[in-house]
């Protein structure tokens, strides 16, 4: 492996746990200290054991150093969280607390409150009161309350509360992880597609992200001036020749190209893949080659490649770069997907980003071409649909960046699935590669030619 993953130079956001408590001394607070802090540490242990960051490492939690009974301790916890790169806040309590004195006042941090369901102390009253305070102040918060009453000394987390904590934390970490990162537009609007009219206000105000832009001519410049890692290029090209099967050329005979042209296209799309990745995440190797500015990248967590038509009328298309970067592996081994939206469709890119951050799996970008009802299938083929397909099937034709994970060659408990890269076996990687045929692009659509991936039929059976 010659290339390291440079996306994770900055620390991932942590989850801050805030144990709030009734501040009355001389008996009340003292009787609740142990139970309250135990609630906090139990939540931290749950999240650290069940959740992971995009690089596969365990999620980290920061528990406030003391229980929070008033504003001074709330401020101390806020200061600790600020120093500790906390991006998600969870408040827990088994009792009544002073609402506005103990609440988390961070206006833009995903926030949840778990109020213990027990009869000894009114955790529900605090939960209702502090959620009202959040609503009055315009600071969103997610309320968590167990269905069943627990004994006062019970330190376990009920199953329904556990699920709510995990779901909130996944969503909160997704929001915190994308904050401050960029959507990188490579090119502009593709064929009048509204989704590729990038709305920077949406990214800034709704997602907390920024927007970066480069023209597609930057790929031409980097190819011609050799602004990529030449050692990695040799490794990549050799890997592609060994692992990427070129399928039959379906173009009319008079439009088919010779072997020399096809070899040129493979060489070009491999370089394009390296370059788009470097544009997104940077690559210190470029600085060693004398390209210090280019080595920085654009801090992009997701990108889009315009392609059609200004690029694809002239140069090999972006299907290979999109499919390989969106997959959970390449010539450097298994790794988290680099998210690249076909045709710079930023809204599809955001959907892919949400899906990847929540599940840590590759995403499938595909066009929904046709709905085949059971009657239509019966009429055309004489076959009656059964099982999962009994109500009809959707015909998905790859529109560029469907990850190779989507071939259906990864499995869990005998069912085809998409898995986080750290769960994918080497054998499954090879099966995904074998399940993909890279056919020469249709020259009528792509005058610059290139290649398009055709996936195994088994991909239609993917389970969630």
N, C-alpha and C positions, 0 to 999 in steps of 0.2 A: 504494500500500500504506500503510495507516494503522496497522497493528499489527506490532510486532516480536515475535520469538520469545523469550520471557523464561525459557524453561526452562534455558538454559545460562549462567546468571549465574556459576555456579561452574565452576572449571576441571575438565576431564575428568581421570580418573586416568591417570598415565603408566605405562609398563612399565620396570622397573628391570632392567638387565643386570649380572650379577655374574661377572666373570672370576676363577675361583679357580685357585690355582697351588700347586705344591710349594714349601714355604717354605724349603727348604734353600739357603743361600747358597754362595758360592764355586764357582759353576759350574752347579748344577742349576737354580735359579730363573732365573738370568740367561739360560740357553739356551732357556727356555720363555716369557719375557716377551712377545716379539713375536707368537708364534703364539697365545698365550692371549688377548691383547688384540685380535688380529685376529678371533678367533672372536666375541668380544663385539661388535665394531663391525659385523661381517657380519650378525649377528642383528638388531642395531638397524636397519641399512639395509634388511634384508628386511621387517621389521615396519612400518617407517615408509612403505615404498613400496607395501605390499599392503593395509594395514588403515586403516579410517577410523572416526571417532567418529560418533555419531548426527547431528551437524550437518553431516557431510560433510568435515570437516577431517581431515588426516592424523594418525594416531596418533603420539604423541611418546614417545621412549625416553630414558632416563637411564642412561648407562654409568658404573659406578664409576670414580673418578678414578685408582685404582691396581688392579693385580691383588691378589687377596685370598689371602694366604698364612698368615694366622693371625687370632686373635680381634680384635686391635687394628684391623686393616684391615677385618674384617667389621663391627666397630662403626662405623667411619668411613663405610662404605658405607650402613649402616642410617641413620645420621644424615643423610647426603646424600639418601637416598630419602625420609626423613620431611619434610625441607625442600622437596622437589621434588614432593610430591603423587603419589608412586609408589603404585600400587594393585595391581600385579602384578609378581612377581619371577621372573626366569629366571637360573639359574646355569649357566655354561658352563665346560668345562675339557677340555684334551687330555691330562691327566696325573693321577697320584696327588696327592691333597691330604689335609690332616689334617681328617677328616670333621667332628667336632663343633666344631672350631675355626673352620672356614670356612663352615659351613652358615648359611642364613637362618633365624633364630629367630622370625620374625614368626608368631604363632600363627593369625592370621586372614586372611593375605594369600595369594591363589592363588600357588602356587610350583611351578616346574618345574626340572629339572636335565638338561642335555644333556651326556652323557659321550662324548667323541670316540672313534670306533671306529678305532683305529690300533695297530700293533704296537710302535712305538718306546716309547710310554709307556702305562701301564695306565689309560686313562680309564674303562674298564669297571669296574675295581676300585673307584675312587673312587665311581662312580655307585652300585654295589651297597652300598658301605659307608655312604654318606651317606643313601641311601634307608632303610637299616636304622635309622640314627640318627633319622630323621624318624619312622619307625614307633614306635620305642621312646619317643620324646618326645611322641607323639600330635599331631604337626604334619604334616598331609597334604602330599604332594609327588607330582608327576607325573614319571616317568622317561622320558627320550628317549635312544634309542640307535640309530644307523644300522645297516642290514642289512649293508652292504658295508664292507670295510676300506678306509681311505683312507691315502695316504702322509702321513708326518709333517708335511710342509710344505704340504699341501693346505688352502687356506683357503676352498674352496667348501663350500656346504651341500648335501648330497645331497637328492634329491627326496623321499625318505620322511621325512627329518629336517625338511625344509622344511614338509611338510604337517603334521607333528606340532606344530611350533612355531606355525604359523598357527592350527591348531585349538585348541591350548591357550590361545593369546593371545586369540582371540575369546571363548572361554568365560571366561577370567580377567577380561577387561575387562567382560564382561556382569555378572559377579558384583561387580566393584569399582564399576561405574557405579550399580547399584541400591542399594548399601550406603548407609545413612543417608537414603535417599529414602523416600517414603510411598506407601502404598495409601490412597486417599481413598474412603471409603464415602459415597455420597450416598443416604441412606435406609438401609434395613435389609434384612431377609430378604424375598425375593420369592416368594410362592406356595409356601412350604415347600421351596424349592430348597436342598439341603444346601451347595452351593458358595457360596451367598450368606450362610451363617453364617460370618462372617469370623473366622478363627482367628488371633488376634494373636500367639500364641506361635510359630506356624509362620513368620509374617513376621519376627518379631524374631530367633528363634534360628536359623532355617535360612537366611533370606535377608539378615539384617542390616538389615531395613527397619523402619519404624515405621508405625503406623496412625493415620489421621485420620478424623474422622466429622463429617458435617453432615446435618441433616434435609432432606428434599426441600422442606420449606416455605421453605428459604433461597432456592430458585429463585423461588418466589412473591413473597417479600419483595423480591428484587432486580429482578424484573420490575415490580412495583407502584411501587417507589421509584426506578426507573430507574437502578439501580446497574450500568451497563454503558456502554461508550463509544458515545455517540449518533452520532458521525461514522462510526465503523466499522459501526454498525447500518444506516445508510442505504446505505453501500457494499455491505454484505452482502446486504441485501434486494434491491437492484437487480441484483446479480450472480445471486442465486437466481432471480429472475424471468426473467433472460435465459438462464440455463444449466441450470436444473432443470426438466425437462419433467414436467408433471402428467398422469399417465395417466388412463384412464377410472375412474369411480367404480363399483366392483363391488358396492356395497351394494344391497339391495333398494330399489326406488324410494321407498317410504315412509320409508326411513331416510336417504336422501341429503340433504345439506345444501346451502344456497344458496351463491352466490359470495361473499357477504359473510362468511359463517362460514368458508369455506375460506381467504379472505385473512387473516382473524384467526389461523387456525391456522398459516399460513406465517410470519406476523409473530412469533408466539409461539415457534415452534421455532427460528427464527433467533436470537432473544434467548436461548433456552435453551442454544444452542450456544456463544455468547459467554460466558455465565455459567459453564457447566461448565468451559470452558477457563480462565477467570480463577480459578475455585476451585482448579484444579489448579496452575497456574503463576504466578498473580498477574498484575497489570497496573498498572504505574506510572501509567497514564492515570487510573485510579480515584482515586489520591491527589490528582491535579490537580483532580478533580471534588469533592473533599471527603470521600472515602471511603478514608482512609488504612489503616485496619485491613483492609478488604476487598482493598486493593491488594496485600497481602502474599502471598496464596495459601497453599496447604498443602504446597508442596514435593513434589508428587505426581508420580511417574513413571508411575503407572497409577491408574485410578479405576474405580468401578462405579456405575451408576445403577439404583436399585431399580425404579422405574417401576411395574410391576404389583404390586398393583392400586390401591394407595392414591392413586397419581398418575394412572394412566391411566383410572380410573373417573371422573375429574373434569376432567383437563386433557389437551391433546394429548400423544401419546406421545413417547418419547425416541429413536425410530428415526432421525430426521434428525440429531440432535446426535451420536448414536453413530456413524452411518455417515460423516458429514462429518469428525468429529474423528479417526476411525480411518483416514481416507484420507490420501494424501500431498500433498493440495492443498486449497485452499479459495479464498475470495474474496481472500485476501492473497497467493495464489501457491502455489508448491510449497514444501513443508516436511516435516520428519519427522512421522510420525503421532503424534497424542495418543491414548493407549490407554485406551479406555473399555469396560468389560465390561457387556453387557446384563444386566439383572436383578440387578446387583451380584454376579454370579457371580465371586467373587474367585479361584477356582481356574482358571477359564477366563482370567481377567485375567492371572494369573501365567504361564500358557502363552503368551498373546499377548505378554507382556513378554519372556519368554525368546526367542521367535521373532523379535521385532523387534530386540532387542539383538544377536542373533547374525547376522541377515541385513540389518538396516537397512531392511526392507521393511514395508509394511502387512500387517495380519493379517486373516484372514477368520473371523468368528464366525458359525457357522451350525449349525442343528439337523440331525442326521442322521435323516431321517424314515423312509426306506425303502431296503432293498437290493433292487434289481431284478436277478434272475438272468437269464442269457441265455434260459432257458426261459420265464420270466415275460414278458419283453419280446416274445418270439416269439408267445406265446399271446394277448397283449392287442393287439399292434400288427401282427403278421405280419412284423415286421422282424427280421433276424438281426444281432446285434451283431458288429462287427468292430474291428480295430485296438486302440487303447488300451482300448476298452470290451468286448473279446471275453469277458472273464471276469465281466461284469456291471457295473452302475453304482450309485453311491450317489445318492439323491435328497436334495439339500441344500436346505432351505427357509430363507431368511434369517430369523434370529431377532433382527434388530435392527441389530447393529453390523458387518455385513459391509462392508468398505471398498469404495469405488468402484473401487479398483485391481483388485478381483476380477472385473471385467467381462471380463477377457481381452483388453483393447485395447492393452496394453503388450506389446512383443515384443523378442526378441533372437534374431538369426540365423533369423528367420522363425517362431519359436515363441512363443506367448503366455506371458508370465512376469510375475512381480511384481518390480519393480525399486526400488532405493533412489531417493529423490526426486531426487537430483542427476543421475540417468541418464534420468529421464522427460522426454520432449520436450513442448513446448506442444501439439503435435498429438495426442499420446497423452492428455493431460489432457482435451482436447475430446472425443476418442473415448470416453473413460470416462464423461464426462457424457452424451454422446449415447446410450450404451449402458445408461443407467439411466432407468427410468420411475418417478416418484414417485406412487403411487396412494393415494387416500384410504383410511385404515385401516378395517378391518372394525369397524363400530360394535358388533356383538355381542360382540367381544373387547375393544374399546377404546371405552368409552362416552364418554370425553373426546375421542375422534377423533384427528386427526393424520394422518400420512402414512407409508407404508412403501415402501421402494425395491424395485423388481423389476429384476433384472439381465439383461443380454444372455445368450442361450443360449451364446454363445462362451465364457462364463466356465467352462463345464464342461471346457474343454480346457486349462486352465492347466497349465504345466509347472513343476516345482520349480526 
